[in-house]
Amino acid sequence: MDEGKVIYYLELWTEYMNSHDSGLGYKKKSSGFLTGGIHSVEDWEEEGDIKSAQIVDKCIDDLSPIQRTAINVRWLGEKTLINPIMIDVHYGAALSKLSTKLQEKGLY
């Protein structure tokens, strides 16, 4: 998988991580009427993006702690005492590993 595709999935993951979901299981949207199970294309795209973001999250959890930290610093703005040069080195390695892990989980 090329780096651009990994970046795309990291963007989805960042949006997912910053969505401020309450975690209570309530739907964020209410249709106001029953559609008989018909969904719009936008709903399907959103469901697919959420599923992809959850897969990315699991793949990131499988990285080494320093690689996970490097991604969190770059994409979520996490604060760390680790030298920024070391973050850069491990970020590159994390992208490479993440590319492989995403393909193993079925994201292309």
N, C-alpha and C positions, 0 to 999 in steps of 0.2 A: 504494500500500500504506500502511495507517495505521501510526502509530508503535508501537502495541501489537504488531502482527505482526512488525515489525523487532526489537523487544525480545525477542519469543519466539525468533526465529532467533538473536539474539545470546546468549540463555541456552543454547541448544543448542550454539552454537559455544564458549562458555566451558566448558561441561561437557566437550566434545570436547578442547579445548586443555589441560584439567587432568586428562585421563584417564591420564596417565603411560604411554602406550603405548611399548613398547620399540623399536618400529620394525623389528623383525626379521621381521615377517610371520607370526608364530605366532598362532594363534587364542587368544583369552583363555578360551574355554570349550571343554570337551570333552563330548560327549553321552554317551559310554560305550557307545552302541550305534548301529547304523546304522538310520536311519529311512526309507531309500529316497528321500531328497530332500524329505521333508515337513518343513516348518518351522512353528513355532508363530507365532501372531499377534505375540507379543512380539518374536520374532526379526526379523520383517518390519518392525515399528515401529522397532526398534533400527537395522536396516540403513538405513531411510529417514531416521532422525535423523542417522546418521553421514554419509550422502550429502548431506543438507541442510547440515550443519556444514562439510563440505568445500567446498561451493559458497559458503557465507558467507565462509570463509577466503580463497578466491580473489577474491571481491568486495572484501574488506577490503584485500587486497594491491594491488588496482587503485586504491585511494584515494591521495590525496596523502600524503606522509610525515607532515605535521602532523595530518591527519585520522586516519591509521592510529595514530599515537601517542596521540591523544585517546581512541580506542576502547580501545586496550591499557591506558591508564591507568585508565579507568573500569571495564573488565570483567576485566582480568587483574591489576590492581594493579601495573602497571609503574611504576617510578620514573622521574621526569624532572625536569630543571631548568627546564622551561618554566613560565611563570607560570600558575597555576591558572585565572585568568580567561580566558587565551587557550585553554586546554584546553577550557573550557566553550563558548566561541564556536565553536571548530572541531569540537567534539563534535556540536553541533546541525547544522552543515553536513554532517558525516560521516553522520549518521542520514538526512538528506534524500537525499544521494547514494546511500547504501547501499540505501535503499528502491527507487530507480530501478534500480540494478544487480541487485538480487535479482529484480525482476520480469523484467528482460531475460534472466536465467539460468533462468527458469521457476519461481521460487518465488512463491507467492501467499498 
